[in-house]
Amino acid sequence: MGFAVMSMTEAAAERVKAIVGNGGPDAKGIRVGIKKGGCAGMEYTINLVMEANAKDDLIERDGAKVWIEPSAVLYLLGTELGFETTTLRSGFIFTNPNQTSACGCGESVELKPADLAALAARGDAVVPAQH
């Protein structure tokens, strides 16, 4: 059994399915990545997937599909993708053990690559997900 790069909550899976349902007949899921930006240095990206990229890792829950960009994998290992609705906002949330800080507005984060030696010491096998 391979180690999944990320996991997702039931609420996140439901939101992904809703996005795909509203995305048209070619929508397949979402793609998660990271980019440089914001006051803390990095931002999470989420885009609708119309065509899967064979190089991306794929996680699934209850029919919801989330692809992870290869360049983001080391920063997202062990992350849980959630979705929350509050009085002021609704959106995806990332519970990421590789996050070292965040900006005050919550739009950007500082991330460090996952410690693969620590994962190996815990016995977690880092194996690419099946596509």
Phi and psi in degrees as a GROMACS rama.xvg file:
@    title "Ramachandran Plot"
@    xaxis  label "Phi"
@    yaxis  label "Psi"
@TYPE xy
-82.804  158.409  GLY-2
-84.2376  122.383  PHE-3
-75.5304  135.704  ALA-4
-59.2534  -46.4495  VAL-5
-135.163  168.097  MET-6
-127.561  168.642  SER-7
-139.07  147.18  MET-8
-76.7934  166.821  THR-9
-60.5616  -40.9595  GLU-10
-62.7582  -39.9986  ALA-11
-65.5973  -41.9284  ALA-12
-61.6609  -42.3637  ALA-13
-62.6889  -40.7352  GLU-14
-67.4  -40.9039  ARG-15
-59.948  -44.8111  VAL-16
-63.3833  -36.5141  LYS-17
-66.5818  -41.8137  ALA-18
-61.9255  -45.2644  ILE-19
-63.3232  -41.3914  VAL-20
-61.1989  -33.1761  GLY-21
-90.8696  -5.82009  ASN-22
-87.0283  -2.24126  GLY-23
99.6726  173.648  GLY-24
-66.9004  -21.5623  PRO-25
-92.693  -6.41112  ASP-26
-68.2894  133.868  ALA-27
-117.384  -26.9125  LYS-28
169.766  -156.76  GLY-29
-124.801  158.674  ILE-30
-117.997  129.984  ARG-31
-107.252  137.696  VAL-32
-151.472  -171.058  GLY-33
-135.771  154.345  ILE-34
-143.685  157.559  LYS-35
-72.248  135.845  LYS-36
160.318  171.643  GLY-37
75.1775  170.29  GLY-38
-73.6473  -19.4654  CYS-39
-94.4057  -8.66554  ALA-40
115.469  -30.5277  GLY-41
-141.775  153.875  MET-42
-132.954  144.771  GLU-43
-76.7912  144.59  TYR-44
-119.962  144.732  THR-45
-136.35  124.828  ILE-46
-133.058  150.039  ASN-47
-72.2553  137.275  LEU-48
-102.457  121.485  VAL-49
-101.545  -28.4686  MET-50
-140.096  124.522  GLU-51
-67.9849  146.187  ALA-52
-102.783  120.735  ASN-53
-60.6712  -20.8069  ALA-54
-82.5502  -15.1246  LYS-55
-76.6469  148.165  ASP-56
-79.3978  151.201  ASP-57
-125.227  131.411  LEU-58
-120.341  149.296  ILE-59
-137.271  148.112  GLU-60
-151.096  125.412  ARG-61
49.9971  37.3478  ASP-62
88.6466  -6.61657  GLY-63
-87.4631  133.361  ALA-64
-116.151  130.837  LYS-65
-129.034  121.569  VAL-66
-96.8908  146.378  TRP-67
-118.569  125.709  ILE-68
-61.9185  138.135  GLU-69
-55.2992  -36.9373  PRO-70
-69.438  -13.8992  SER-71
-100.497  -11.7855  ALA-72
-55.2622  -49  VAL-73
-63.2564  -25.6461  LEU-74
-87.8247  -15.59  TYR-75
-110.988  -1.29002  LEU-76
-55.0867  127.309  LEU-77
85.0822  2.07656  GLY-78
-78.4348  143.089  THR-79
-108.763  125.522  GLU-80
-90.6969  123.019  LEU-81
-123.394  177.137  GLY-82
-142.14  133.475  PHE-83
-136.773  151.331  GLU-84
-123.284  122.983  THR-85
-120.477  -177.735  THR-86
-61.3639  -34.735  THR-87
-99.8351  -21.5155  LEU-88
-158.726  164.657  ARG-89
-138.467  145.35  SER-90
171.402  173.117  GLY-91
-71.4251  145.601  PHE-92
-126.549  144.932  ILE-93
-113.938  117.541  PHE-94
-98.283  98.7216  THR-95
-119.144  115.939  ASN-96
-67.4829  -11.6074  PRO-97
-94.4117  1.99771  ASN-98
-84.2362  125.793  GLN-99
-100.645  -22.9862  THR-100
-167.097  170.09  SER-101
-141.959  157.025  ALA-102
-76.3989  165.73  CYS-103
-63.6005  -32.2684  GLY-104
-82.6993  -11.2085  CYS-105
80.3383  9.26397  GLY-106
-90.6835  -18.7977  GLU-107
-138.534  160.913  SER-108
-138.376  163.363  VAL-109
-108.999  127.467  GLU-110
-122.822  147.85  LEU-111
-116.969  150.797  LYS-112
-61.87  149.006  PRO-113
-61.6677  147.394  ALA-114
-87.0788  96.6464  ASP-115
-64.6927  -32.8536  LEU-116
-64.0761  -39.9648  ALA-117
-66.7285  -39.9602  ALA-118
-62.6384  -42.6288  LEU-119
-64.9354  -39.4248  ALA-120
-63.7551  -31.9814  ALA-121
-78.3553  -11.4934  ARG-122
93.4424  7.03691  GLY-123
-78.5658  123.097  ASP-124
-86.5561  123.725  ALA-125
-92.7574  97.8782  VAL-126
-124.555  132.475  VAL-127
-55.7163  142.742  PRO-128
-67.4299  155.376  ALA-129
-74.2197  142.864  GLN-130
